[in-house]
Amino acid sequence: MKKIGIITTSCVKNGTYGCNYGAALQGYALVKVLRDMGYDAHDINYTSDNEYRPQQYTFVKRTLLRAGLLFNFSLVKQKIAEFRIRDCLTKNRLQFQQFIVENDLTYLNGRFFDIRQLSLETSDFYAVITGSDVVWNPVLHKNINDSGYFLDFANTGVKRIAYAPSFGVTVLPEESRKTLKSYLEKFDALSIREKSG
């Protein structure tokens, strides 16, 4: 059975689709359709070097950033509301995890891979797919195009498919524009979610 790997932003936060129903449904739907077509399909948990991670900063910088958030009153209000319903949020997260396990959605039981590992891991795959979601939003990746979401790790012979990805913005940062053409030229099949994209 030919293997297909799917990279989507729905795989963040320990493979729980970010506890987002829309992300979970689009992820599940694509895996299910591909399996119904006879492929061995799974979402791949991709961890990007270009995504915001508080642990990449020193203790002092993290403390200053968090202190600055105290002046963002809407964020403080949101965190207080989340604290009040933390038991429900925990239950919700566990239900998402159960959904993923029961449907065998993630590759190798939800193990996370960085771009260096993916080149080796997917060498015997028939195809890799990026999307559907805001996988090409440069704002989420330090205003650049994240090569993992553009499937730059795929070896020669592995089909690269863009399935309804979204840029999530109507104007691309200059840094993103510089590499976009070279990434897109490597795709075997290309679609996009919005007309603006």
C-alpha positions as CSV (number, residue, x, y, z in Angstrom):
1,M,0.0,0.0,0.0
2,K,1.4,3.4,-1.0
3,K,2.1,5.8,1.8
4,I,1.0,9.4,1.9
5,G,2.1,11.9,4.5
6,I,0.1,15.1,5.2
7,I,1.6,18.2,6.9
8,T,-1.0,20.6,8.3
9,T,-1.0,23.1,11.1
10,S,-3.7,21.0,12.7
11,C,-0.9,18.8,14.1
12,V,0.4,21.3,16.6
13,K,0.1,21.1,20.4
14,N,1.0,17.5,20.9
15,G,-1.0,16.2,18.0
16,T,-4.4,17.3,19.4
17,Y,-5.3,19.5,16.4
18,G,-4.9,22.5,18.7
19,C,-8.3,21.4,20.2
20,N,-9.9,23.1,17.2
21,Y,-12.9,21.3,15.7
22,G,-12.4,22.8,12.2
23,A,-8.8,21.7,12.1
24,A,-9.6,18.2,13.4
25,L,-12.4,17.8,10.8
26,Q,-10.4,18.9,7.8
27,G,-7.5,16.7,9.0
28,Y,-9.7,13.7,9.5
29,A,-11.5,14.1,6.3
30,L,-8.4,14.2,4.1
31,V,-6.9,11.1,5.8
32,K,-10.2,9.2,5.5
33,V,-10.7,10.1,1.8
34,L,-7.1,9.0,1.0
35,R,-7.6,5.7,2.9
36,D,-10.8,5.1,1.1
37,M,-8.8,5.5,-2.2
38,G,-6.5,2.7,-1.0
39,Y,-3.5,4.7,0.4
40,D,-1.8,4.4,3.7
41,A,-2.4,8.0,4.8
42,H,-1.4,9.8,8.0
43,D,-0.9,13.3,9.3
44,I,2.8,14.0,10.1
45,N,3.5,16.1,13.2
46,Y,6.0,18.6,11.8
47,T,7.8,20.9,14.2
48,S,9.2,24.0,12.6
49,D,12.3,26.0,13.6
50,N,10.5,29.1,12.5
51,E,7.5,29.0,14.9
52,Y,7.3,31.0,18.1
53,R,8.5,29.0,21.1
54,P,9.0,30.8,24.4
55,Q,11.7,28.3,25.5
56,Q,14.0,29.7,22.8
57,Y,14.5,32.8,24.9
58,T,16.5,33.4,28.1
59,F,14.7,33.4,31.4
60,V,15.0,37.2,31.6
61,K,13.6,37.8,28.1
62,R,10.7,35.4,28.8
63,T,9.9,37.1,32.0
64,L,9.9,40.6,30.4
65,L,7.7,39.3,27.5
66,R,5.2,37.8,29.9
67,A,5.2,41.0,32.0
68,G,4.4,43.0,28.9
69,L,1.4,40.7,28.3
70,L,-0.1,42.0,31.6
71,F,-0.9,45.2,29.9
72,N,-2.9,43.4,27.2
73,F,-6.2,43.5,29.0
74,S,-8.1,41.4,26.5
75,L,-5.5,38.6,26.8
76,V,-5.6,38.8,30.6
77,K,-9.4,38.6,30.6
78,Q,-9.2,35.6,28.2
79,K,-6.6,33.8,30.5
80,I,-8.8,34.4,33.6
81,A,-11.8,32.9,31.7
82,E,-9.7,29.9,30.7
83,F,-8.6,29.4,34.3
84,R,-12.2,29.3,35.4
85,I,-13.0,26.5,33.0
86,R,-9.7,24.6,33.1
87,D,-11.3,21.3,33.9
88,C,-13.5,21.5,30.8
89,L,-10.4,22.5,28.7
90,T,-8.5,19.5,30.0
91,K,-11.4,17.2,29.3
92,N,-11.7,18.7,25.8
93,R,-8.0,18.1,25.1
94,L,-8.2,14.5,26.2
95,Q,-11.2,13.9,23.9
96,F,-9.2,15.3,21.0
97,Q,-6.3,12.9,21.9
98,Q,-8.7,10.0,22.1
99,F,-10.2,10.9,18.7
100,I,-6.7,10.9,17.1
101,V,-5.7,7.6,18.7
102,E,-9.0,5.8,17.8
103,N,-8.8,6.9,14.2
104,D,-5.0,6.3,13.9
105,L,-4.6,9.7,12.3
106,T,-0.9,10.5,13.1
107,Y,2.2,8.9,11.6
108,L,4.1,6.8,14.1
109,N,1.7,7.5,17.0
110,G,2.1,11.2,16.8
111,R,5.9,11.4,17.0
112,F,7.2,14.9,16.0
113,F,9.6,15.4,13.2
114,D,11.8,18.3,12.2
115,I,12.7,19.0,8.6
116,R,16.0,17.2,8.8
117,Q,14.3,14.0,9.9
118,L,11.5,14.2,7.3
119,S,13.8,13.8,4.3
120,L,14.8,10.4,5.5
121,E,11.5,9.4,7.0
122,T,9.5,10.1,3.8
123,S,12.0,8.7,1.3
124,D,9.8,5.7,0.5
125,F,6.5,7.6,0.5
126,Y,4.4,7.8,-2.7
127,A,3.4,11.5,-2.0
128,V,3.4,14.2,0.6
129,I,0.6,16.8,0.9
130,T,0.6,20.2,2.5
131,G,-2.7,21.7,3.6
132,S,-5.5,22.3,4.2
133,D,-5.1,25.2,6.6
134,V,-3.1,28.3,6.9
135,V,0.2,26.4,6.3
136,W,1.6,29.1,4.1
137,N,1.0,32.0,6.4
138,P,4.4,33.8,6.6
139,V,3.3,35.8,9.6
140,L,3.2,32.6,11.6
141,H,6.8,31.8,10.6
142,K,8.8,35.0,11.2
143,N,7.6,36.5,7.9
144,I,9.3,33.9,5.8
145,N,8.2,30.8,3.9
146,D,8.7,27.8,6.1
147,S,10.4,25.2,3.9
148,G,8.7,22.3,5.7
149,Y,5.2,23.5,4.8
150,F,6.4,23.8,1.2
151,L,7.5,20.2,1.3
152,D,11.1,21.1,0.5
153,F,12.3,17.9,2.4
154,A,10.7,15.6,-0.2
155,N,13.1,13.5,-2.2
156,T,13.1,13.2,-6.0
157,G,10.3,10.8,-7.0
158,V,8.1,11.7,-4.1
159,K,5.0,13.6,-5.4
160,R,4.5,17.0,-3.8
161,I,0.8,18.1,-3.5
162,A,-0.7,21.3,-2.2
163,Y,-4.2,20.7,-1.1
164,A,-6.1,23.9,-0.5
165,P,-3.4,25.7,1.6
166,S,-4.0,29.2,2.7
167,F,-1.6,32.2,3.0
168,G,-4.0,33.7,5.6
169,V,-2.9,37.2,4.5
170,T,-3.7,39.3,1.4
171,V,-0.2,40.9,1.2
172,L,3.0,38.9,1.5
173,P,6.1,40.2,3.3
174,E,9.0,40.9,1.1
175,E,11.1,38.1,2.6
176,S,8.3,35.7,1.7
177,R,8.1,36.9,-1.9
178,K,11.7,36.2,-2.5
179,T,11.5,32.4,-2.2
180,L,7.9,31.7,-3.1
181,K,8.4,31.1,-6.8
182,S,11.2,28.5,-6.3
183,Y,9.1,26.6,-3.7
184,L,6.0,26.5,-5.9
185,E,7.8,25.3,-9.0
186,K,8.6,22.0,-7.2
187,F,5.0,21.0,-6.8
188,D,3.4,18.2,-8.9
189,A,-0.1,19.4,-8.1
190,L,-1.1,22.8,-6.8
191,S,-4.3,24.3,-5.5
192,I,-5.1,27.2,-3.1
193,R,-7.9,28.1,-0.8
194,E,-8.6,31.8,-1.5
195,K,-8.6,33.8,-4.7
196,S,-6.3,36.3,-3.0
197,G,-3.7,33.5,-2.7
